[in-house]
Amino acid sequence: MADPKPALVLHLSAGGEPLIFPLTADSSETVQEKLPDLLKHGGVHSLETRDGNTVSVNFVHVAAAYVDDLSRKGKFGLSV
């Protein structure tokens, strides 16, 4: 089994392709805990990506957001 590769996936309100930001395992847990509040109330949140960059997201413009594992094969995103 491959090592987990968590990523923040953002679907913007304006549409288009989702934005995908690779995360470290530690930061993915923190981001996942904060997502419900950020989506409900909006606001700007900064996070560090796996490659060491800092990304600031204004959640007022985000329709859906979730943390997914990029190492899964065949399935990505919200599944039923």
C-alpha positions in Angstrom: 0.0 0.0 0.0 1.3 3.4 -0.9 2.0 6.1 1.7 -0.9 8.5 2.2 -0.7 11.7 0.2 -3.3 14.0 1.6 -4.5 17.0 -0.4 -7.0 19.8 0.2 -9.5 19.8 -2.7 -11.4 23.1 -3.3 -14.4 23.5 -5.6 -14.9 27.2 -6.1 -18.4 28.8 -6.3 -17.6 30.2 -9.7 -17.1 26.7 -11.1 -14.3 25.3 -13.1 -11.8 22.5 -12.2 -11.1 21.9 -8.5 -8.0 23.3 -7.0 -5.8 20.7 -5.3 -3.1 21.5 -2.7 -0.9 18.6 -1.4 -0.6 18.7 2.4 1.6 17.1 5.0 0.0 14.5 7.1 0.1 16.8 10.2 -1.4 19.8 8.5 -4.2 17.7 6.8 -5.7 16.8 10.2 -5.7 20.4 11.3 -7.3 21.6 8.0 -9.9 18.8 8.1 -11.0 19.9 11.6 -11.3 23.5 10.6 -13.1 23.0 7.2 -16.7 22.9 8.6 -16.4 26.2 10.3 -14.5 27.8 7.4 -17.2 26.7 5.0 -20.0 27.8 7.2 -18.7 31.2 8.2 -16.2 32.0 5.5 -12.9 33.7 6.3 -9.3 33.4 5.2 -7.2 30.5 6.3 -3.5 30.0 5.5 -2.0 26.5 5.3 1.4 25.1 4.4 1.6 22.8 1.4 3.7 19.6 1.3 6.4 21.5 -0.7 6.8 24.2 1.9 4.7 26.9 0.3 2.0 28.9 2.1 -1.4 29.2 0.5 -4.1 31.5 1.8 -7.7 30.6 0.9 -10.7 32.9 1.2 -13.5 30.4 1.9 -16.2 32.8 1.0 -15.5 31.8 -2.6 -15.4 28.0 -1.9 -18.5 25.9 -2.5 -17.1 22.6 -1.3 -13.8 21.5 0.3 -12.5 18.2 1.6 -9.2 16.4 2.3 -8.6 13.5 0.0 -5.8 11.0 -0.5 -3.9 11.4 -3.8 -2.4 7.9 -3.5 -5.8 6.1 -3.9 -6.1 4.6 -7.4 -9.3 4.7 -9.4 -11.3 6.9 -7.0 -10.9 10.6 -6.2 -13.2 13.1 -4.6 -16.6 12.6 -3.1 -17.9 9.1 -3.6 -21.2 7.5 -2.7 
